[in-house]
Amino acid sequence: MRQRVVRVALTAVLVALVLLAVPLAFAIRSSLYADQRDALERAALAGAVRVSPDYATGDPVELPPPPGGGRLGLYDPQLRLRAGSGPRTGDATARRALAGAVARSTGGGELVAAVPVSHAERVIGVVRVSSAVQDVRERVLVGWTILLGVAVLALTVAVLVARRQARALAAPLEDLSRHCRAVTGGDLTARAAPSTIDEIDQVARTHNEMLHSLAELLRHERNFTANASHQLRTPLTGLQLTLEAGLAQDDTRPVLEEALDATRRLHHTVEEVLRLSGSAGLPRSVAPDRSVAGLLRETEERWHGLFARDGRRLECDTDEAPDDVRVPGGPVAEILGVLLDNARVHGHGTVRVTVRDLDDAVALDIADEGTAARDSARLFERGHTEGGAGTGIGLALARDLAFSLGGRLSLTHRAPTTFTLLLPVRPAGGRGVDGRNVSDGRRGDADPQDEAGQGGPGGR
């Protein structure tokens, strides 16, 4: 890349130099020869002015010195040298000057100019001036040498500028190439840095946007796999235990009914995981279809036995549950299931689920008698788990589900551990959760978290 840019720049400079230098070289040569001829003519005119008509009778003639070491002489009408220097007999140039006009010629290694000397409208002599052609050639060579030096200097500057420009052009592309190789090696966090070239920056931005889209797509795919495996493990285990227990009983109808309920819950779990990942053409937002009180009663029936088996209690307080509030049963049930399972595995003592009506939001508090980790800011990070137990997926999934409903899941107290799920509501024939937007609430645009006095997100 760099060598190509340098070659292109040098080719352009060389073409420009040739197109400029060759005519300029001819111009220098012509100019120097013309200047020398003009100088000879001026010297001849200056000599002709000093010639007296009496020179033929022996009156001495005072001629000026010849220019540049040349020769200057006065010739009579018979072309004999009478004064100064030059050939003893006038040449063809002097003969042409006898006709009354200035004559010039080049030959015999000399530049010659001859000027007639007139008196009483009659030519009485010729002043001939000559200089060596070699002197002019030397000046032409000096001029050409200077021209060549300027061309070499221009070419050198062009090389330096071309190399610098090549570095400026190639560096962003080389950086982009390195980032592409890093991406090929599996590093999707590599990003091309901006440069000072708009066209390359546009390519880099497109490259970075493509990487961001690919990274998000892969993240959604990984999260979907992790969410599905995490959420399906518990219901599948429960279904297996139910079927194994049914094998030991004569009357299998209750067992089959319980297994059918577990299958329905498993179906809803699959739908929620698919909805959260945006797969299967399912909408990301769902309509409210369950009352808060009814959902908590079903949750208590489902989880009461599991806590009782561990010698612990589960209490669901629905006294403050508003009758006119309906929520999306599937995702809210999944969130409550994650929080209750988290309390069963990591918590201690009695687990309490309470409902608070905040007018434009509903708060569900899930509290146990344990203590959350000090690093509460990391509890919602995917893959982080307290004490090394679990997969560290449940709370991250619950937070994503709450966010998809326009709500918020937070750790509000470390001791006793309390998680709070906030769901914004609006009246709609009764009140219900409306995706991510809260409108027409009884408290205007108040933030549900501010009403509940929540802290930042966290979890176990």
Order of alpha helices (4+ residues) and beta strands (2+ residues): alpha-beta-beta-alpha-beta-beta-beta-alpha-alpha-alpha-beta-alpha-beta-beta-alpha-beta-beta-alpha-beta-beta-beta-alpha
